[in-house]
């Protein structure tokens, strides 16, 4: 499995989707893009398209997650969680393929 969404992260995705009146058919697309201080940025967005040839689809705790096959190479085994504290809140990525990550955790080097 390329990527796992924790129950806590899924709850936050569902809350956000409901708060913004997104249809239940909207998919959570997770990927990587070149950039950031470490080489790659994680990307998260909602999408209504799924291409069986170019994407992989996973279901976690009521959330459909889509990952394009190129990003899947860098995200294999990654766990996406939700972190909430007084200092910060947001999604965190535990990526076993990252050999280096930036301080904020939004970019990595593979």
C-alpha positions in Angstrom: 0.0 0.0 0.0 1.5 3.3 -1.0 -0.1 5.5 1.6 -2.1 5.3 4.8 -4.4 7.9 6.3 -4.8 7.6 10.1 -8.3 7.8 11.6 -7.5 11.2 13.1 -6.4 12.5 9.7 -9.5 11.1 8.1 -11.7 12.8 10.7 -10.1 16.1 9.8 -10.6 15.5 6.1 -14.2 14.7 6.6 -14.7 17.7 8.8 -13.1 20.0 6.2 -15.1 18.5 3.4 -18.4 19.0 5.3 -17.4 22.5 6.4 -16.8 23.6 2.8 -19.8 21.7 1.4 -17.8 19.4 -0.8 -19.7 16.6 -2.3 -19.0 13.1 -0.9 -17.6 12.1 -4.3 -14.7 14.4 -3.9 -11.4 12.5 -3.5 -8.4 13.5 -1.4 -5.5 13.7 -3.8 -2.1 13.3 -2.1 1.1 13.8 -4.1 4.5 15.3 -4.4 5.8 18.2 -6.4 9.3 19.5 -7.0 10.3 22.4 -4.7 10.6 23.3 -1.1 13.8 23.6 0.9 14.5 19.8 0.7 13.6 19.0 -2.9 10.0 17.8 -2.8 6.8 19.3 -1.4 3.8 17.2 -0.2 0.6 18.2 -1.9 -3.0 17.7 -0.6 -6.1 18.8 -2.4 -9.6 17.7 -3.3 -10.2 16.3 -6.7 -13.2 14.9 -8.5 -11.2 12.9 -11.1 -9.6 9.5 -11.0 -7.7 7.9 -13.9 -7.4 4.2 -13.4 -4.2 4.1 -15.6 -2.4 7.0 -13.9 -3.7 6.9 -10.3 -4.0 4.5 -7.4 -7.0 4.7 -5.1 -7.2 3.7 -1.4 -10.0 4.0 1.1 -9.2 4.9 4.7 -11.8 5.5 7.4 -14.4 6.8 4.9 -12.0 8.9 2.9 -11.1 8.0 -0.7 -7.4 8.8 -1.3 -5.9 9.1 -4.8 -2.2 9.1 -5.5 -0.7 9.5 -9.0 1.7 6.7 -9.8 4.8 9.0 -10.0 4.1 10.4 -6.5 3.5 6.8 -5.2 7.1 6.0 -5.9 8.1 8.7 -3.2 5.1 8.0 -0.9 5.2 4.2 -0.6 4.6 3.4 3.1 3.9 7.0 4.1 1.4 7.6 7.0 -0.5 10.8 7.0 -1.7 11.9 10.4 -3.3 15.0 11.9 -1.3 17.0 14.6 -3.0 19.5 16.9 -1.3 21.4 19.6 -1.0 24.9 21.0 1.9 25.7 18.7 0.6 24.3 15.4 -1.9 22.1 13.8 -1.9 20.3 10.4 -1.2 17.2 8.6 2.0 15.4 9.2 3.8 12.9 6.9 5.7 10.0 8.3 7.6 9.0 5.1 10.0 6.1 5.3 11.5 7.1 1.9 12.6 10.6 3.2 16.3 10.8 3.8 16.1 14.4 4.8 13.1 16.7 5.8 12.9 20.4 6.4 12.1 21.8 9.8 8.4 22.4 9.1 7.9 18.9 7.6 6.3 20.1 4.4 9.2 19.1 2.2 11.6 16.2 1.9 14.5 14.7 0.0 14.3 11.1 -1.2 
